C-alpha cells in the first residue's frame, strides 16, 4: 500500500541529467527522461472523488492515543467507525458496504511479531482477512494511497519523469498529482504481496505467515506471489475475473520502505520525513472500487494512520508547543 510513494522521491535533477546524457551518448535522440515528461503529460490520470480525512480538531488528544506515536482509526466509510484502535497484535473487526473482515497491523518493533520479521527487511505488515459482500471485478478493485488535500511535491522536472518511468514499469498504475489532491492506485491483485483463499475463516496471529495459494486454488497451478503479481500486470488477465463472495480472502500487505513509527520513507539510502510532504494528512490502509459515486460506498476498507509529528506541525500538540517556546 505504500510502494507508490517511491515514485515521488527516487529521481533528482542530477539523475535526470545523467540519464539524458547517457541516452544521448547511446544515440537515443533528445534523451530518455525528456521523452518521459511528454509521456506523463499525455497519460496523466484524472481527478476523482476522495473521502475527506479526519479533521485535526476531531482527533482524540495525543495523550489518549493507545499506540503513541501512532493513531490507527477507521474512517466514515466503515460502519460504526472506531477512532482509536490499539496496535497490539490483536485482530480488529471492521465492515464496509463492500467487505467484512479483520485487520491485523504488525510493526517490526512489536515483540509479538518478532518471529514474523526476523531475517527480513520489512518494516510493517497489514493483514486483511474477510469476505466480499458483493461480487467485484478484479480490474475495478484498487489499493494505494490518497490525499484529498494538496501535498508538497518536488519540482515537476523531478516527479513527472519519475512517475512516467514507474507507469512504464507498471502500466496499470493510476496516479494523479494535482493542486487539489493526490492519489496513487494499482489493482489489488497486482499489488498485494501474498494472498490466501480459503473456505473458512483464517485465524490471525502476530507471527502468522500468509501462504500464497491463488494460482493453485483458482488457476490450477502453483504460483508464487511474484508470479501472480506479474500475471495481473496484464489488464487482460484482470478483466472478467470476480472476487468470490463465498470465499475468505487473507491478504498480507507488507513493506520495507515506509517506517510508520517514524513516518519516514527509506529509499536509495536516504530517509524522507513524510510529515514534510503530506500537509498534515494521514497515511491510509485502503482498498476501493475505482468508479464514480459516493466515496463512502466505494471502499472495501479505509483506515487512517496518524503520527504525532503531523500534530506538532500544527500546534495541536500543546505540550510540545509550550516546550518549544
C-alpha positions in Angstrom: 0.0 0.0 0.0 3.0 2.3 0.5 5.0 1.4 -2.6 3.7 4.2 -4.7 5.4 6.9 -2.5 8.7 5.9 -4.1 7.8 7.4 -7.4 7.9 10.9 -6.0 11.4 10.6 -4.4 13.6 8.3 -6.4 14.6 10.9 -9.0 16.6 14.1 -8.7 17.6 16.7 -11.3 21.1 15.1 -11.3 19.6 11.7 -12.0 17.6 13.1 -14.9 20.5 14.9 -16.4 22.7 11.9 -16.1 20.2 9.6 -17.8 19.7 12.2 -20.6 23.4 12.3 -21.2 23.6 8.5 -21.3 20.7 8.4 -23.7 22.2 10.9 -26.0 25.6 9.1 -25.9 23.8 5.9 -27.0 22.0 7.7 -29.9 18.6 7.8 -28.2 17.7 11.3 -29.5 16.7 14.1 -27.2 17.0 12.0 -24.0 15.0 9.2 -22.3 13.7 11.3 -19.4 12.8 14.2 -21.6 10.6 11.9 -23.5 9.1 10.6 -20.3 8.0 14.1 -19.3 6.0 14.3 -22.5 4.6 10.9 -22.0 3.4 11.9 -18.5 1.6 14.9 -19.9 -0.2 12.7 -22.4 -1.2 9.9 -19.9 -1.9 11.8 -16.7 -4.9 10.3 -14.8 -8.0 12.3 -13.8 -9.1 13.9 -10.6 -11.6 11.7 -8.7 -13.9 11.9 -5.7 -12.0 11.1 -2.5 -13.2 10.6 1.1 -12.0 13.5 3.2 -9.6 12.7 6.0 -10.5 13.3 9.7 -10.1 16.9 10.7 -7.4 17.6 13.3 -9.8 19.0 15.8 -11.8 15.8 15.6 -8.9 13.5 16.6 -8.6 12.3 20.2 -6.0 14.2 22.3 -2.4 12.9 21.8 -2.3 11.8 25.5 -5.2 9.4 24.8 -3.6 7.7 21.8 -3.5 3.9 22.5 -0.4 3.3 20.3 1.5 6.6 20.5 3.3 7.9 18.4 0.7 6.3 16.0 -3.1 6.6 15.9 -4.9 4.0 13.9 -8.5 4.8 13.2 -11.4 3.9 10.9 -13.0 6.4 8.5 -16.6 7.2 7.7 -16.5 4.5 5.0 -16.8 2.0 7.9 -19.9 1.0 9.8 -19.7 2.1 13.5 -16.2 3.5 13.0 -13.7 3.3 15.9 -11.5 6.3 16.3 -8.6 4.9 18.5 -7.6 1.3 17.6 -4.8 -0.3 19.7 -1.9 -1.8 17.8 -1.3 -4.8 20.0 -1.2 -7.8 17.7 -4.9 -8.5 18.2 -7.1 -8.5 15.1 -9.6 -5.7 14.7 -13.1 -6.4 13.3 -14.5 -3.9 10.6 -17.2 -3.7 8.0 -18.0 -1.5 5.0 -20.6 -1.7 2.3 -18.2 -3.9 0.2 -16.3 -6.0 2.7 -16.5 -7.5 6.2 -13.4 -8.8 8.0 -10.5 -8.2 10.3 -7.3 -6.1 10.2 -4.0 -7.2 11.8 -1.5 -4.4 11.9 2.1 -5.5 12.6 5.2 -3.3 13.1 8.8 -4.6 13.1 9.2 -3.3 16.7 6.4 -5.4 18.1 7.7 -8.2 20.4 4.7 -10.3 19.5 5.7 -10.2 15.8 9.4 -10.9 16.2 9.2 -14.3 14.6 7.5 -12.8 11.5 10.0 -10.0 10.9 13.2 -11.9 11.9 15.6 -12.0 9.0 13.5 -9.8 6.8 13.9 -6.1 5.8 10.2 -5.5 6.3 9.1 -2.6 8.4 5.4 -3.3 8.7 2.6 -5.7 7.7 -1.1 -5.1 7.3 -3.1 -8.4 7.1 -6.7 -8.1 5.9 -8.9 -11.2 6.2 -12.5 -11.4 5.3 -15.2 -11.8 2.7 -16.5 -9.6 -0.1 -20.1 -8.6 0.4 -20.8 -8.3 -3.3 -19.0 -9.6 -6.5 -16.4 -7.2 -7.7 -14.3 -7.3 -10.8 -10.5 -7.6 -10.3 -9.9 -4.6 -12.6 -12.0 -2.3 -10.5 -10.6 -3.0 -7.1 -7.6 -0.9 -6.4 -5.3 -0.2 -3.5 -2.7 2.5 -2.7 -2.6 6.0 -1.1 -4.8 9.0 -1.5 -4.7 12.5 -0.1 -7.8 14.7 -0.6 -5.9 17.9 0.0 -2.7 19.1 -1.8 0.6 17.5 -0.9 4.0 19.1 -1.2 5.7 17.7 -4.2 9.2 18.0 -5.7 9.6 20.3 -8.8 7.9 18.9 -11.9 11.2 18.3 -13.6 11.8 15.7 -10.9 8.5 14.0 -10.3 7.0 13.9 -13.8 9.7 11.7 -15.3 9.8 9.6 -12.2 6.1 8.9 -12.4 6.2 8.3 -16.1 9.0 5.8 -15.5 7.0 4.0 -12.9 4.0 3.9 -15.2 6.2 2.4 -17.9 7.2 -0.3 -15.5 3.7 -0.7 -14.1 1.2 0.3 -16.9 -1.8 -0.2 -14.6 -0.7 2.4 -12.1 -3.2 5.2 -11.7 -1.6 8.4 -10.3 -2.7 12.0 -10.0 -0.5 14.8 -8.6 -2.7 17.9 -8.7 -3.1 21.2 -7.0 -6.1 19.9 -5.1 -5.4 16.2 -4.4 -3.0 13.3 -4.8 -3.7 9.6 -5.3 -1.7 6.6 -6.5 -3.6 3.3 -7.1 -2.9 -0.1 -8.6 -5.1 -3.2 -8.9 -5.2 -5.0 -5.6 -4.4 -8.4 -7.2 -1.3 -6.9 -8.8 -0.2 -5.2 -5.6 -0.8 -7.4 -2.5 2.4 -9.4 -1.7 0.7 -12.5 -0.5 -2.9 -13.8 -0.8 -4.5 -17.0 0.6 -8.1 -18.1 -0.4 -9.9 -20.5 1.9 -13.4 -21.9 2.5 -13.3 -21.0 6.2 -12.1 -18.0 8.2 -8.4 -17.9 9.0 -7.2 -17.3 12.5 -4.9 -14.3 12.6 -1.9 -14.0 14.9 1.2 -11.7 15.1 3.6 -14.3 13.9 1.5 -15.8 11.1 2.7 -16.2 7.6 0.1 -15.8 4.8 0.9 -18.6 2.4 0.3 -17.7 -1.3 -2.2 -20.1 -2.9 -4.1 -18.1 -5.6 -2.6 -19.9 -8.5 -3.2 -23.3 -7.0 -6.8 -22.6 -5.9 -8.0 -20.6 -9.0 -5.8 -21.4 -11.9 -4.9 -25.0 -11.0 -1.2 -24.4 -10.9 1.3 -23.3 -8.2 2.3 -19.7 -8.4 4.4 -17.5 -6.2 3.3 -14.1 -5.1 5.7 -12.5 -7.5 4.4 -14.6 -10.4 0.8 -13.8 -9.5 1.6 -10.0 -9.4 3.3 -10.3 -12.8 0.4 -12.2 -14.2 -2.0 -9.5 -13.2 0.2 -6.7 -14.5 -1.6 -7.5 -17.8 -5.0 -5.9 -17.9 -6.4 -8.7 -20.0 -5.8 -11.1 -17.1 -7.8 -8.9 -14.7 -10.9 -8.4 -17.0 -13.7 -10.8 -16.3 -12.4 -12.2 -13.0 -14.5 -11.6 -10.0 -13.9 -11.9 -6.2 -15.9 -14.8 -4.9 -18.4 -13.8 -2.1 -18.4 -17.3 -0.7 -14.6 -17.5 -0.1 -12.4 -16.0 2.6 -9.5 -13.8 1.4 -6.5 -13.2 3.6 -4.1 -10.6 2.2 -0.7 -9.6 3.6 0.4 -6.1 2.5 4.0 -5.8 3.8 6.5 -3.0 3.1 10.2 -2.2 3.5 10.0 1.4 2.5 7.8 3.3 5.0 8.5 3.3 8.7 5.2 4.3 10.2 6.6 4.7 13.7 8.9 7.4 12.3 6.7 8.5 9.5 9.6 8.3 7.1 10.2 6.9 3.6 13.5 5.0 3.2 14.8 4.8 -0.4 18.2 4.8 -2.0 20.0 5.1 1.3 18.1 8.2 2.3 15.2 9.0 4.6 12.4 11.4 3.8 10.2 12.6 6.7 6.7 12.3 5.2 5.3 15.0 7.5 7.2 17.5 5.4 5.2 16.4 2.3 1.7 15.2 3.2 0.3 18.5 4.5 -0.9 17.2 7.9 -2.8 14.3 6.3 -2.6 10.7 7.5 -1.3 7.7 5.5 -4.0 5.2 4.5 -4.6 1.5 4.6 -7.2 1.3 1.9 -8.8 -0.5 -1.0 -11.6 0.9 -3.1 -13.6 0.4 -6.2 -12.3 2.8 -8.8 -15.5 4.2 -10.3 -17.8 7.3 -9.9 -20.2 7.5 -6.9 -20.4 8.4 -3.2 -16.9 7.6 -1.9 -18.4 6.2 1.3 -19.9 3.4 -0.7 -16.8 2.6 -2.8 -14.3 1.5 -0.1 -13.6 -2.1 0.9 -11.6 -0.7 3.8 -10.2 2.7 4.7 -8.1 3.2 7.8 -6.1 6.3 8.7 -2.6 6.1 10.2 -1.8 9.3 12.0 1.6 10.2 13.5 2.3 12.7 16.3 4.7 14.6 14.0 1.6 15.7 12.0 0.2 17.4 15.0 3.4 19.1 16.2 3.5 21.0 12.9 0.0 22.4 13.5 0.3 23.3 17.2 -2.4 20.8 18.2 0.2 19.1 20.4 0.0 21.9 23.0 2.6 20.4 25.4 5.1 20.2 22.6 4.4 23.8 21.5 4.8 25.2 25.0 8.1 23.3 25.4 9.5 24.8 22.3 8.6 28.4 23.1 
